[in-house]
Amino acid sequence: FSTPVTIRTTSILSVAVEVPEASKINTLIDLDAEKVVNMEKLDAGKKAVYCRCWKSGTFPLCDGNHVAHNKATGDNVGPLIVTAAKAE
Amino acid sequence: FSTPVTIRTTSILSVAVEVPEASKINTLIDLDAEKVVNMEKLDAGKKAVYCRCWKSGTFPLCDGNHVAHNKATGDNVGPLIVTAAKAE
C-alpha cells in the first residue's frame, strides 16, 4: 500500500514529486477519534513509561516499538518517563 | 524542500512512486540526540500536559502545536495528561 502523492510531470525526463512536508504521526491508534488525548493518574512514588512514537501495542504506555520505528525511518524518538513524588 | 523519494518509471505514461510507508515523526526536537527520552518528576497533586506530536516549542510539555499539525496533515494526535495522586 503506497501513500498517494501529487505528481507533476515537468518533462518526460524529469518528474517533480510533491511529498507533503509533514505527514501523519499516528497511523495505528484510535484512528476514528477526532483527537487522541490520554489522561493518566500516577500514585505517589510510582513511575510510568509513556509512548511518544504512536506505535506501541500497549498505548499510552511504551512497549519499545520506537526502536523498530527509529530503525525503519532514521528517527530518534523515545518515550517519556514520569515519576510521581513520594508522599512526604 | 521536498523529501527525496525513490521513483521507478514503469512506462512513460505511468510513474510508480515509492513513498516510504513510515516517515520520521521528529523533525524539530534534539535532532542530534541518538534517542530523545525525557524523565519528568511530578509533585503530589500536580498535573502536567505532555507533548506527543514533537512540534511543541515547550517540549516535553505541550504548547498546543498539535492543532496546527493535525490541520496540516489530517492527523489526530493529542497530548498526554498525567496527574500525580495527592499525598493521603
Backbone of each chain as nested JSON, in Angstrom:
{
  "chains": [
    {"id": "A", "residues": [
      {"number": 1, "name": "PHE", "atoms": {"N": [0.882, -1.18, 0.0], "CA": [0.0, 0.0, 0.0], "C": [0.92, 1.23, 0.0]}},
      {"number": 2, "name": "SER", "atoms": {"N": [0.838, 2.115, -1.016], "CA": [1.679, 3.312, -1.014], "C": [0.83, 4.514, -0.66]}},
      {"number": 3, "name": "THR", "atoms": {"N": [1.509, 5.528, -0.25], "CA": [0.8, 6.754, 0.12], "C": [0.558, 7.548, -1.153]}},
      {"number": 4, "name": "PRO", "atoms": {"N": [-0.697, 7.967, -1.45], "CA": [-0.962, 8.747, -2.672], "C": [-0.185, 10.06, -2.643]}},
      {"number": 5, "name": "VAL", "atoms": {"N": [0.47, 10.421, -3.712], "CA": [1.199, 11.695, -3.743], "C": [0.795, 12.444, -4.998]}},
      {"number": 6, "name": "THR", "atoms": {"N": [1.016, 13.754, -4.995], "CA": [0.711, 14.578, -6.17], "C": [1.902, 14.526, -7.099]}},
      {"number": 7, "name": "ILE", "atoms": {"N": [1.687, 14.223, -8.35], "CA": [2.821, 14.134, -9.284], "C": [2.625, 15.162, -10.379]}},
      {"number": 8, "name": "ARG", "atoms": {"N": [3.614, 16.003, -10.578], "CA": [3.53, 16.966, -11.691], "C": [4.68, 16.617, -12.639]}},
      {"number": 9, "name": "THR", "atoms": {"N": [4.362, 16.237, -13.881], "CA": [5.455, 15.91, -14.82], "C": [5.882, 17.198, -15.509]}},
      {"number": 10, "name": "THR", "atoms": {"N": [7.098, 17.589, -15.316], "CA": [7.556, 18.822, -15.978], "C": [8.059, 18.441, -17.38]}},
      {"number": 11, "name": "SER", "atoms": {"N": [8.684, 17.296, -17.471], "CA": [9.048, 16.824, -18.832], "C": [9.169, 15.311, -18.725]}},
      {"number": 12, "name": "ILE", "atoms": {"N": [9.221, 14.689, -19.862], "CA": [9.259, 13.205, -19.873], "C": [10.441, 12.75, -19.027]}},
      {"number": 13, "name": "LEU", "atoms": {"N": [11.514, 13.504, -19.033], "CA": [12.729, 13.013, -18.358], "C": [12.697, 13.297, -16.87]}},
      {"number": 14, "name": "SER", "atoms": {"N": [12.097, 14.395, -16.485], "CA": [12.156, 14.64, -15.029], "C": [10.742, 14.721, -14.45]}},
      {"number": 15, "name": "VAL", "atoms": {"N": [10.603, 14.156, -13.297], "CA": [9.283, 14.093, -12.658], "C": [9.373, 14.825, -11.328]}},
      {"number": 16, "name": "ALA", "atoms": {"N": [8.557, 15.844, -11.157], "CA": [8.577, 16.576, -9.868], "C": [7.537, 15.922, -8.97]}},
      {"number": 17, "name": "VAL", "atoms": {"N": [7.969, 15.435, -7.846], "CA": [7.022, 14.747, -6.956], "C": [6.874, 15.577, -5.696]}},
      {"number": 18, "name": "GLU", "atoms": {"N": [5.668, 15.943, -5.385], "CA": [5.466, 16.737, -4.172], "C": [5.016, 15.805, -3.056]}},
      {"number": 19, "name": "VAL", "atoms": {"N": [5.919, 15.52, -2.142], "CA": [5.546, 14.691, -0.989], "C": [5.245, 15.663, 0.148]}},
      {"number": 20, "name": "PRO", "atoms": {"N": [4.127, 15.557, 0.789], "CA": [3.79, 16.514, 1.849], "C": [4.926, 16.626, 2.867]}},
      {"number": 21, "name": "GLU", "atoms": {"N": [5.329, 17.869, 3.207], "CA": [6.421, 18.096, 4.151], "C": [6.18, 17.346, 5.455]}},
      {"number": 22, "name": "ALA", "atoms": {"N": [4.979, 17.597, 6.04], "CA": [4.674, 16.952, 7.32], "C": [3.683, 15.838, 7.015]}},
      {"number": 23, "name": "SER", "atoms": {"N": [3.975, 14.654, 7.541], "CA": [2.984, 13.598, 7.3], "C": [2.43, 13.151, 8.65]}},
      {"number": 24, "name": "LYS", "atoms": {"N": [1.431, 12.293, 8.576], "CA": [0.767, 11.84, 9.8], "C": [1.765, 11.129, 10.712]}},
      {"number": 25, "name": "ILE", "atoms": {"N": [1.588, 11.316, 12.002], "CA": [2.387, 10.602, 13.008], "C": [1.652, 9.35, 13.425]}},
      {"number": 26, "name": "ASN", "atoms": {"N": [0.33, 9.461, 13.599], "CA": [-0.478, 8.354, 14.104], "C": [-1.143, 7.604, 12.943]}},
      {"number": 27, "name": "THR", "atoms": {"N": [-0.69, 6.384, 12.739], "CA": [-1.315, 5.557, 11.692], "C": [-1.912, 4.282, 12.304]}},
      {"number": 28, "name": "LEU", "atoms": {"N": [-1.963, 4.207, 13.641], "CA": [-2.409, 2.974, 14.294], "C": [-3.454, 3.167, 15.393]}},
      {"number": 29, "name": "ILE", "atoms": {"N": [-3.32, 4.194, 16.204], "CA": [-4.028, 4.319, 17.481], "C": [-5.333, 5.119, 17.342]}},
      {"number": 30, "name": "ASP", "atoms": {"N": [-6.481, 4.466, 17.692], "CA": [-7.775, 5.184, 17.74], "C": [-7.962, 6.12, 16.538]}},
      {"number": 31, "name": "LEU", "atoms": {"N": [-7.844, 5.575, 15.365], "CA": [-7.865, 6.424, 14.157], "C": [-9.21, 7.115, 13.947]}},
      {"number": 32, "name": "ASP", "atoms": {"N": [-10.273, 6.563, 14.581], "CA": [-11.587, 7.196, 14.411], "C": [-11.772, 8.392, 15.345]}},
      {"number": 33, "name": "ALA", "atoms": {"N": [-10.927, 8.473, 16.364], "CA": [-11.092, 9.573, 17.325], "C": [-10.729, 10.89, 16.655]}},
      {"number": 34, "name": "GLU", "atoms": {"N": [-11.415, 11.941, 17.073], "CA": [-11.082, 13.249, 16.485], "C": [-9.688, 13.67, 16.93]}},
      {"number": 35, "name": "LYS", "atoms": {"N": [-9.402, 13.43, 18.235], "CA": [-8.061, 13.734, 18.766], "C": [-7.789, 12.739, 19.895]}},
      {"number": 36, "name": "VAL", "atoms": {"N": [-6.628, 12.119, 19.901], "CA": [-6.304, 11.103, 20.909], "C": [-5.583, 11.777, 22.079]}},
      {"number": 37, "name": "VAL", "atoms": {"N": [-6.339, 11.996, 23.166], "CA": [-5.776, 12.6, 24.388], "C": [-5.909, 11.547, 25.487]}},
      {"number": 38, "name": "ASN", "atoms": {"N": [-4.84, 11.302, 26.228], "CA": [-4.905, 10.319, 27.31], "C": [-4.676, 11.013, 28.654]}},
      {"number": 39, "name": "MET", "atoms": {"N": [-5.538, 10.641, 29.622], "CA": [-5.404, 11.184, 30.973], "C": [-4.992, 10.036, 31.89]}},
      {"number": 40, "name": "GLU", "atoms": {"N": [-3.838, 10.2, 32.53], "CA": [-3.283, 9.127, 33.354], "C": [-3.055, 9.624, 34.778]}},
      {"number": 41, "name": "LYS", "atoms": {"N": [-3.274, 8.698, 35.728], "CA": [-3.055, 9.057, 37.139], "C": [-1.895, 8.215, 37.669]}},
      {"number": 42, "name": "LEU", "atoms": {"N": [-0.978, 8.831, 38.375], "CA": [0.172, 8.115, 38.929], "C": [0.13, 8.189, 40.446]}},
      {"number": 43, "name": "ASP", "atoms": {"N": [0.206, 7.026, 41.08], "CA": [0.232, 7.044, 42.55], "C": [1.588, 7.537, 43.049]}},
      {"number": 44, "name": "ALA", "atoms": {"N": [1.596, 8.06, 44.256], "CA": [2.826, 8.607, 44.858], "C": [3.936, 7.55, 44.805]}},
      {"number": 45, "name": "GLY", "atoms": {"N": [5.113, 7.974, 44.354], "CA": [6.266, 7.081, 44.309], "C": [6.296, 6.175, 43.095]}},
      {"number": 46, "name": "LYS", "atoms": {"N": [5.246, 6.184, 42.288], "CA": [5.175, 5.304, 41.124], "C": [5.818, 5.958, 39.89]}},
      {"number": 47, "name": "LYS", "atoms": {"N": [6.24, 5.113, 38.934], "CA": [6.855, 5.601, 37.694], "C": [6.148, 4.936, 36.523]}},
      {"number": 48, "name": "ALA", "atoms": {"N": [5.996, 5.662, 35.409], "CA": [5.397, 5.057, 34.212], "C": [6.172, 5.532, 32.988]}},
      {"number": 49, "name": "VAL", "atoms": {"N": [6.232, 4.664, 31.966], "CA": [6.946, 4.986, 30.727], "C": [5.899, 5.103, 29.622]}},
      {"number": 50, "name": "TYR", "atoms": {"N": [5.79, 6.296, 29.05], "CA": [4.721, 6.574, 28.093], "C": [5.242, 6.641, 26.656]}},
      {"number": 51, "name": "CYS", "atoms": {"N": [4.423, 6.121, 25.751], "CA": [4.769, 6.066, 24.327], "C": [4.642, 7.443, 23.682]}},
      {"number": 52, "name": "ARG", "atoms": {"N": [5.614, 7.779, 22.793], "CA": [5.518, 9.02, 22.019], "C": [5.775, 8.747, 20.543]}},
      {"number": 53, "name": "CYS", "atoms": {"N": [5.833, 7.484, 20.163], "CA": [6.067, 7.143, 18.744], "C": [4.789, 6.669, 18.073]}},
      {"number": 54, "name": "TRP", "atoms": {"N": [3.706, 6.505, 18.915], "CA": [2.384, 6.127, 18.404], "C": [2.397, 4.759, 17.722]}},
      {"number": 55, "name": "LYS", "atoms": {"N": [3.337, 3.892, 18.131], "CA": [3.398, 2.552, 17.522], "C": [3.233, 1.464, 18.594]}},
      {"number": 56, "name": "SER", "atoms": {"N": [3.014, 1.88, 19.866], "CA": [3.004, 0.9, 20.952], "C": [1.741, 0.062, 20.913]}},
      {"number": 57, "name": "GLY", "atoms": {"N": [1.929, -1.215, 21.235], "CA": [0.793, -2.142, 21.37], "C": [0.146, -1.979, 22.736]}},
      {"number": 58, "name": "THR", "atoms": {"N": [0.806, -1.261, 23.64], "CA": [0.239, -1.047, 24.98], "C": [0.004, 0.453, 25.189]}},
      {"number": 59, "name": "PHE", "atoms": {"N": [-0.301, 1.171, 24.15], "CA": [-0.527, 2.63, 24.207], "C": [-1.596, 2.935, 25.257]}},
      {"number": 60, "name": "PRO", "atoms": {"N": [-1.451, 4.009, 26.095], "CA": [-0.448, 5.06, 26.007], "C": [0.913, 4.712, 26.598]}},
      {"number": 61, "name": "LEU", "atoms": {"N": [1.057, 3.48, 27.114], "CA": [2.35, 3.096, 27.676], "C": [3.301, 2.628, 26.577]}},
      {"number": 62, "name": "CYS", "atoms": {"N": [4.576, 2.756, 26.828], "CA": [5.614, 2.374, 25.865], "C": [5.805, 0.864, 25.881]}},
      {"number": 63, "name": "ASP", "atoms": {"N": [6.027, 0.265, 24.717], "CA": [6.345, -1.181, 24.674], "C": [7.65, -1.406, 23.896]}},
      {"number": 64, "name": "GLY", "atoms": {"N": [8.395, -0.317, 23.659], "CA": [9.694, -0.46, 22.996], "C": [9.625, -0.399, 21.486]}},
      {"number": 65, "name": "ASN", "atoms": {"N": [8.428, -0.254, 20.917], "CA": [8.291, -0.246, 19.457], "C": [8.97, 0.957, 18.797]}},
      {"number": 66, "name": "HIS", "atoms": {"N": [9.374, 1.96, 19.587], "CA": [10.077, 3.102, 18.985], "C": [11.42, 2.647, 18.395]}},
      {"number": 67, "name": "VAL", "atoms": {"N": [11.975, 1.545, 18.905], "CA": [13.265, 1.056, 18.383], "C": [13.103, 0.656, 16.913]}},
      {"number": 68, "name": "ALA", "atoms": {"N": [12.058, -0.112, 16.642], "CA": [11.811, -0.55, 15.25], "C": [11.476, 0.652, 14.37]}},
      {"number": 69, "name": "HIS", "atoms": {"N": [10.664, 1.569, 14.902], "CA": [10.314, 2.776, 14.131], "C": [11.579, 3.568, 13.778]}},
      {"number": 70, "name": "ASN", "atoms": {"N": [12.437, 3.809, 14.765], "CA": [13.663, 4.591, 14.531], "C": [14.554, 3.906, 13.509]}},
      {"number": 71, "name": "LYS", "atoms": {"N": [14.624, 2.6, 13.591], "CA": [15.465, 1.836, 12.654], "C": [14.921, 1.956, 11.229]}},
      {"number": 72, "name": "ALA", "atoms": {"N": [13.593, 1.906, 11.115], "CA": [12.971, 1.928, 9.775], "C": [13.033, 3.315, 9.139]}},
      {"number": 73, "name": "THR", "atoms": {"N": [13.118, 4.364, 9.982], "CA": [12.963, 5.715, 9.417], "C": [14.163, 6.627, 9.665]}},
      {"number": 74, "name": "GLY", "atoms": {"N": [15.088, 6.191, 10.545], "CA": [16.203, 7.08, 10.883], "C": [15.793, 8.146, 11.892]}},
      {"number": 75, "name": "ASP", "atoms": {"N": [14.641, 7.937, 12.518], "CA": [14.118, 8.869, 13.509], "C": [14.881, 8.669, 14.826]}},
      {"number": 76, "name": "ASN", "atoms": {"N": [14.575, 9.522, 15.833], "CA": [15.265, 9.373, 17.137], "C": [14.295, 9.57, 18.295]}},
      {"number": 77, "name": "VAL", "atoms": {"N": [13.054, 9.13, 18.097], "CA": [12.049, 9.348, 19.144], "C": [12.176, 8.302, 20.243]}},
      {"number": 78, "name": "GLY", "atoms": {"N": [11.892, 8.738, 21.441], "CA": [11.935, 7.849, 22.597], "C": [10.791, 8.198, 23.53]}},
      {"number": 79, "name": "PRO", "atoms": {"N": [10.622, 7.422, 24.595], "CA": [9.477, 7.586, 25.491], "C": [9.646, 8.735, 26.48]}},
      {"number": 80, "name": "LEU", "atoms": {"N": [8.54, 8.99, 27.178], "CA": [8.5, 9.945, 28.292], "C": [8.389, 9.137, 29.58]}},
      {"number": 81, "name": "ILE", "atoms": {"N": [9.29, 9.378, 30.518], "CA": [9.263, 8.651, 31.795], "C": [8.836, 9.624, 32.893]}},
      {"number": 82, "name": "VAL", "atoms": {"N": [7.713, 9.339, 33.547], "CA": [7.21, 10.247, 34.586], "C": [7.218, 9.527, 35.929]}},
      {"number": 83, "name": "THR", "atoms": {"N": [7.725, 10.225, 36.942], "CA": [7.736, 9.68, 38.297], "C": [6.932, 10.598, 39.204]}},
      {"number": 84, "name": "ALA", "atoms": {"N": [5.998, 10.026, 39.941], "CA": [5.228, 10.828, 40.903], "C": [6.005, 10.832, 42.211]}},
      {"number": 85, "name": "ALA", "atoms": {"N": [6.19, 12.038, 42.773], "CA": [6.986, 12.168, 44.002], "C": [6.383, 11.301, 45.111]}},
      {"number": 86, "name": "LYS", "atoms": {"N": [7.289, 10.815, 45.997], "CA": [6.813, 10.022, 47.131], "C": [6.076, 10.944, 48.101]}},
      {"number": 87, "name": "ALA", "atoms": {"N": [5.089, 10.381, 48.755], "CA": [4.389, 11.176, 49.77], "C": [5.387, 11.436, 50.909]}},
      {"number": 88, "name": "GLU", "atoms": {"N": [5.512, 12.714, 51.366], "CA": [6.468, 13.0, 52.472], "C": [5.88, 12.639, 53.827]}}
    ]},
    {"id": "B", "residues": [
      {"number": 1, "name": "PHE", "atoms": {"N": [11.5, 22.542, 0.239], "CA": [12.371, 21.359, 0.471], "C": [11.459, 20.15, 0.401]}},
      {"number": 2, "name": "SER", "atoms": {"N": [11.724, 19.195, -0.55], "CA": [10.876, 18.011, -0.63], "C": [11.635, 16.829, -0.061]}},
      {"number": 3, "name": "THR", "atoms": {"N": [10.879, 15.848, 0.286], "CA": [11.515, 14.627, 0.821], "C": [11.963, 13.787, -0.356]}},
      {"number": 4, "name": "PRO", "atoms": {"N": [13.24, 13.352, -0.408], "CA": [13.697, 12.532, -1.549], "C": [12.902, 11.229, -1.587]}},
      {"number": 5, "name": "VAL", "atoms": {"N": [12.461, 10.816, -2.74], "CA": [11.718, 9.553, -2.849], "C": [12.32, 8.732, -3.971]}},
      {"number": 6, "name": "THR", "atoms": {"N": [12.074, 7.44, -3.911], "CA": [12.562, 6.55, -4.97], "C": [11.538, 6.558, -6.086]}},
      {"number": 7, "name": "ILE", "atoms": {"N": [11.947, 6.784, -7.302], "CA": [10.983, 6.82, -8.411], "C": [11.347, 5.713, -9.385]}},
      {"number": 8, "name": "ARG", "atoms": {"N": [10.36, 4.895, -9.688], "CA": [10.601, 3.871, -10.729], "C": [9.621, 4.136, -11.856]}},
      {"number": 9, "name": "THR", "atoms": {"N": [10.134, 4.431, -13.046], "CA": [9.195, 4.671, -14.157], "C": [8.901, 3.325, -14.822]}},
      {"number": 10, "name": "THR", "atoms": {"N": [7.66, 2.947, -14.807], "CA": [7.301, 1.668, -15.441], "C": [7.061, 1.932, -16.931]}},
      {"number": 11, "name": "SER", "atoms": {"N": [6.444, 3.074, -17.223], "CA": [6.334, 3.44, -18.658], "C": [6.207, 4.95, -18.676]}},
      {"number": 12, "name": "ILE", "atoms": {"N": [6.322, 5.516, -19.854], "CA": [6.298, 6.978, -19.966], "C": [5.021, 7.518, -19.353]}},
      {"number": 13, "name": "LEU", "atoms": {"N": [3.941, 6.758, -19.476], "CA": [2.651, 7.306, -19.06], "C": [2.438, 7.147, -17.563]}},
      {"number": 14, "name": "SER", "atoms": {"N": [2.962, 6.067, -17.008], "CA": [2.648, 5.946, -15.573], "C": [3.944, 5.907, -14.766]}},
      {"number": 15, "name": "VAL", "atoms": {"N": [3.905, 6.538, -13.655], "CA": [5.108, 6.636, -12.801], "C": [4.796, 5.992, -11.462]}},
      {"number": 16, "name": "ALA", "atoms": {"N": [5.577, 4.99, -11.084], "CA": [5.346, 4.362, -9.774], "C": [6.251, 5.068, -8.777]}},
      {"number": 17, "name": "VAL", "atoms": {"N": [5.65, 5.621, -7.764], "CA": [6.451, 6.376, -6.781], "C": [6.385, 5.642, -5.458]}},
      {"number": 18, "name": "GLU", "atoms": {"N": [7.555, 5.283, -4.948], "CA": [7.526, 4.583, -3.657], "C": [7.822, 5.598, -2.556]}},
      {"number": 19, "name": "VAL", "atoms": {"N": [6.79, 5.944, -1.817], "CA": [6.987, 6.853, -0.668], "C": [7.116, 5.96, 0.555]}},
      {"number": 20, "name": "PRO", "atoms": {"N": [8.156, 6.135, 1.328], "CA": [8.343, 5.248, 2.489], "C": [7.077, 5.189, 3.343]}},
      {"number": 21, "name": "GLU", "atoms": {"N": [6.603, 3.992, 3.7], "CA": [5.38, 3.815, 4.48], "C": [5.442, 4.639, 5.756]}},
      {"number": 22, "name": "ALA", "atoms": {"N": [6.554, 4.456, 6.519], "CA": [6.639, 5.196, 7.777], "C": [7.656, 6.301, 7.574]}},
      {"number": 23, "name": "SER", "atoms": {"N": [7.315, 7.507, 8.011], "CA": [8.321, 8.568, 7.889], "C": [8.643, 9.078, 9.288]}},
      {"number": 24, "name": "LYS", "atoms": {"N": [9.646, 9.945, 9.333], "CA": [10.085, 10.462, 10.628], "C": [8.948, 11.207, 11.325]}},
      {"number": 25, "name": "ILE", "atoms": {"N": [8.879, 11.07, 12.637], "CA": [7.923, 11.816, 13.461], "C": [8.591, 13.091, 13.956]}},
      {"number": 26, "name": "ASN", "atoms": {"N": [9.861, 12.979, 14.362], "CA": [10.568, 14.118, 14.955], "C": [11.433, 14.825, 13.912]}},
      {"number": 27, "name": "THR", "atoms": {"N": [11.036, 16.038, 13.586], "CA": [11.829, 16.83, 12.624], "C": [12.316, 18.128, 13.277]}},
      {"number": 28, "name": "LEU", "atoms": {"N": [12.125, 18.25, 14.604], "CA": [12.453, 19.514, 15.281], "C": [13.292, 19.363, 16.554]}},
      {"number": 29, "name": "ILE", "atoms": {"N": [13.012, 18.354, 17.359], "CA": [13.472, 18.29, 18.749], "C": [14.787, 17.502, 18.873]}},
      {"number": 30, "name": "ASP", "atoms": {"N": [15.867, 18.164, 19.38], "CA": [17.123, 17.45, 19.685], "C": [17.518, 16.467, 18.577]}},
      {"number": 31, "name": "LEU", "atoms": {"N": [17.607, 16.974, 17.364], "CA": [17.841, 16.082, 16.21], "C": [19.198, 15.387, 16.277]}},
      {"number": 32, "name": "ASP", "atoms": {"N": [20.135, 15.965, 17.056], "CA": [21.46, 15.339, 17.161], "C": [21.472, 14.184, 18.153]}},
      {"number": 33, "name": "ALA", "atoms": {"N": [20.47, 14.14, 19.01], "CA": [20.445, 13.079, 20.029], "C": [20.193, 11.733, 19.355]}},
      {"number": 34, "name": "GLU", "atoms": {"N": [20.81, 10.688, 19.937], "CA": [20.577, 9.362, 19.361], "C": [19.117, 8.956, 19.563]}},
      {"number": 35, "name": "LYS", "atoms": {"N": [18.611, 9.245, 20.779], "CA": [17.195, 8.96, 21.081], "C": [16.729, 9.988, 22.106]}},
      {"number": 36, "name": "VAL", "atoms": {"N": [15.599, 10.599, 21.886], "CA": [15.106, 11.651, 22.782], "C": [14.192, 11.006, 23.832]}},
      {"number": 37, "name": "VAL", "atoms": {"N": [14.737, 10.849, 25.051], "CA": [13.966, 10.295, 26.168], "C": [13.902, 11.389, 27.232]}},
      {"number": 38, "name": "ASN", "atoms": {"N": [12.741, 11.671, 27.772], "CA": [12.607, 12.697, 28.814], "C": [12.152, 12.05, 30.118]}},
      {"number": 39, "name": "MET", "atoms": {"N": [12.818, 12.455, 31.206], "CA": [12.444, 11.953, 32.54], "C": [11.883, 13.133, 33.323]}},
      {"number": 40, "name": "GLU", "atoms": {"N": [10.629, 13.008, 33.747], "CA": [9.947, 14.102, 34.426], "C": [9.478, 13.659, 35.807]}},
      {"number": 41, "name": "LYS", "atoms": {"N": [9.514, 14.622, 36.761], "CA": [9.046, 14.317, 38.119], "C": [7.817, 15.18, 38.395]}},
      {"number": 42, "name": "LEU", "atoms": {"N": [6.786, 14.585, 38.956], "CA": [5.564, 15.322, 39.259], "C": [5.339, 15.316, 40.773]}},
      {"number": 43, "name": "ASP", "atoms": {"N": [5.164, 16.489, 41.351], "CA": [4.873, 16.547, 42.783], "C": [3.452, 16.063, 43.051]}},
      {"number": 44, "name": "ALA", "atoms": {"N": [3.229, 15.583, 44.265], "CA": [1.91, 15.054, 44.651], "C": [0.829, 16.087, 44.365]}},
      {"number": 45, "name": "GLY", "atoms": {"N": [-0.226, 15.646, 43.732], "CA": [-1.368, 16.527, 43.454], "C": [-1.188, 17.384, 42.217]}},
      {"number": 46, "name": "LYS", "atoms": {"N": [-0.004, 17.356, 41.61], "CA": [0.258, 18.205, 40.443], "C": [-0.158, 17.493, 39.137]}},
      {"number": 47, "name": "LYS", "atoms": {"N": [-0.408, 18.302, 38.101], "CA": [-0.793, 17.766, 36.783], "C": [0.117, 18.381, 35.737]}},
      {"number": 48, "name": "ALA", "atoms": {"N": [0.454, 17.619, 34.682], "CA": [1.259, 18.181, 33.583], "C": [0.715, 17.658, 32.262]}},
      {"number": 49, "name": "VAL", "atoms": {"N": [0.841, 18.483, 31.207], "CA": [0.358, 18.113, 29.882], "C": [1.586, 17.959, 28.986]}},
      {"number": 50, "name": "TYR", "atoms": {"N": [1.77, 16.742, 28.482], "CA": [2.995, 16.435, 27.746], "C": [2.754, 16.307, 26.244]}},
      {"number": 51, "name": "CYS", "atoms": {"N": [3.724, 16.795, 25.479], "CA": [3.623, 16.785, 24.013], "C": [3.855, 15.384, 23.453]}},
      {"number": 52, "name": "ARG", "atoms": {"N": [3.063, 15.015, 22.428], "CA": [3.281, 13.744, 21.734], "C": [3.288, 13.952, 20.229]}},
      {"number": 53, "name": "CYS", "atoms": {"N": [3.321, 15.215, 19.8], "CA": [3.332, 15.499, 18.344], "C": [4.711, 15.953, 17.894]}},
      {"number": 54, "name": "TRP", "atoms": {"N": [5.616, 16.144, 18.877], "CA": [7.003, 16.505, 18.596], "C": [7.124, 17.849, 17.887]}},
      {"number": 55, "name": "LYS", "atoms": {"N": [6.133, 18.719, 18.064], "CA": [6.187, 20.038, 17.425], "C": [6.161, 21.164, 18.468]}},
      {"number": 56, "name": "SER", "atoms": {"N": [6.136, 20.8, 19.764], "CA": [5.971, 21.826, 20.794], "C": [7.229, 22.665, 20.957]}},
      {"number": 57, "name": "GLY", "atoms": {"N": [6.982, 23.958, 21.188], "CA": [8.084, 24.873, 21.49], "C": [8.489, 24.769, 22.95]}},
      {"number": 58, "name": "THR", "atoms": {"N": [7.66, 24.082, 23.756], "CA": [7.98, 23.923, 25.176], "C": [8.169, 22.435, 25.485]}},
      {"number": 59, "name": "PHE", "atoms": {"N": [8.639, 21.666, 24.528], "CA": [8.856, 20.215, 24.682], "C": [9.714, 19.971, 25.908]}},
      {"number": 60, "name": "PRO", "atoms": {"N": [9.437, 18.927, 26.748], "CA": [8.454, 17.863, 26.539], "C": [7.012, 18.244, 26.872]}},
      {"number": 61, "name": "LEU", "atoms": {"N": [6.786, 19.489, 27.292], "CA": [5.42, 19.888, 27.62], "C": [4.679, 20.314, 26.348]}},
      {"number": 62, "name": "CYS", "atoms": {"N": [3.383, 20.189, 26.381], "CA": [2.527, 20.535, 25.246], "C": [2.346, 22.046, 25.173]}},
      {"number": 63, "name": "ASP", "atoms": {"N": [2.332, 22.595, 23.951], "CA": [2.038, 24.034, 23.799], "C": [0.895, 24.219, 22.801]}},
      {"number": 64, "name": "GLY", "atoms": {"N": [0.191, 23.138, 22.483], "CA": [-0.969, 23.235, 21.588], "C": [-0.64, 23.116, 20.116]}},
      {"number": 65, "name": "ASN", "atoms": {"N": [0.631, 22.953, 19.786], "CA": [1.017, 22.894, 18.366], "C": [0.467, 21.661, 17.637]}},
      {"number": 66, "name": "HIS", "atoms": {"N": [-0.083, 20.702, 18.383], "CA": [-0.665, 19.52, 17.722], "C": [-1.872, 19.946, 16.874]}},
      {"number": 67, "name": "VAL", "atoms": {"N": [-2.504, 21.06, 17.25], "CA": [-3.674, 21.518, 16.49], "C": [-3.262, 21.868, 15.048]}},
      {"number": 68, "name": "ALA", "atoms": {"N": [-2.185, 22.639, 14.938], "CA": [-1.7, 23.024, 13.593], "C": [-1.208, 21.786, 12.838]}},
      {"number": 69, "name": "HIS", "atoms": {"N": [-0.522, 20.889, 13.539], "CA": [-0.032, 19.652, 12.898], "C": [-1.211, 18.838, 12.359]}},
      {"number": 70, "name": "ASN", "atoms": {"N": [-2.234, 18.643, 13.195], "CA": [-3.396, 17.843, 12.776], "C": [-4.093, 18.484, 11.575]}},
      {"number": 71, "name": "LYS", "atoms": {"N": [-4.183, 19.803, 11.604], "CA": [-4.854, 20.515, 10.498], "C": [-4.054, 20.32, 9.196]}},
      {"number": 72, "name": "ALA", "atoms": {"N": [-2.726, 20.394, 9.315], "CA": [-1.873, 20.319, 8.104], "C": [-1.823, 18.902, 7.529]}},
      {"number": 73, "name": "THR", "atoms": {"N": [-2.067, 17.89, 8.361], "CA": [-1.826, 16.512, 7.901], "C": [-3.057, 15.61, 7.98]}},
      {"number": 74, "name": "GLY", "atoms": {"N": [-4.108, 16.071, 8.649], "CA": [-5.265, 15.196, 8.824], "C": [-5.037, 14.178, 9.937]}},
      {"number": 75, "name": "ASP", "atoms": {"N": [-4.02, 14.419, 10.738], "CA": [-3.697, 13.521, 11.844], "C": [-4.676, 13.776, 12.996]}},
      {"number": 76, "name": "ASN", "atoms": {"N": [-4.55, 12.96, 14.083], "CA": [-5.46, 13.171, 15.231], "C": [-4.712, 13.027, 16.549]}},
      {"number": 77, "name": "VAL", "atoms": {"N": [-3.442, 13.462, 16.553], "CA": [-2.651, 13.282, 17.766], "C": [-2.961, 14.364, 18.798]}},
      {"number": 78, "name": "GLY", "atoms": {"N": [-2.882, 13.973, 20.036], "CA": [-3.127, 14.915, 21.132], "C": [-2.173, 14.605, 22.265]}},
      {"number": 79, "name": "PRO", "atoms": {"N": [-2.19, 15.432, 23.315], "CA": [-1.226, 15.308, 24.411], "C": [-1.574, 14.191, 25.393]}},
      {"number": 80, "name": "LEU", "atoms": {"N": [-0.606, 13.967, 26.287], "CA": [-0.763, 13.053, 27.415], "C": [-0.871, 13.906, 28.674]}},
      {"number": 81, "name": "ILE", "atoms": {"N": [-1.928, 13.695, 29.447], "CA": [-2.126, 14.473, 30.677], "C": [-1.907, 13.544, 31.872]}},
      {"number": 82, "name": "VAL", "atoms": {"N": [-0.906, 13.861, 32.694], "CA": [-0.592, 12.999, 33.841], "C": [-0.833, 13.769, 35.138]}},
      {"number": 83, "name": "THR", "atoms": {"N": [-1.521, 13.1, 36.063], "CA": [-1.773, 13.7, 37.373], "C": [-1.147, 12.817, 38.446]}},
      {"number": 84, "name": "ALA", "atoms": {"N": [-0.353, 13.421, 39.314], "CA": [0.236, 12.663, 40.427], "C": [-0.743, 12.701, 41.586]}},
      {"number": 85, "name": "ALA", "atoms": {"N": [-1.031, 11.515, 42.152], "CA": [-2.026, 11.434, 43.225], "C": [-1.617, 12.335, 44.391]}},
      {"number": 86, "name": "LYS", "atoms": {"N": [-2.657, 12.863, 45.072], "CA": [-2.403, 13.699, 46.246], "C": [-1.857, 12.815, 47.357]}},
      {"number": 87, "name": "ALA", "atoms": {"N": [-0.999, 13.392, 48.174], "CA": [-0.5, 12.634, 49.327], "C": [-1.678, 12.443, 50.286]}},
      {"number": 88, "name": "GLU", "atoms": {"N": [-1.868, 11.15, 50.75], "CA": [-3.004, 10.934, 51.684], "C": [-2.638, 11.356, 53.112]}}
    ]}
  ]
}
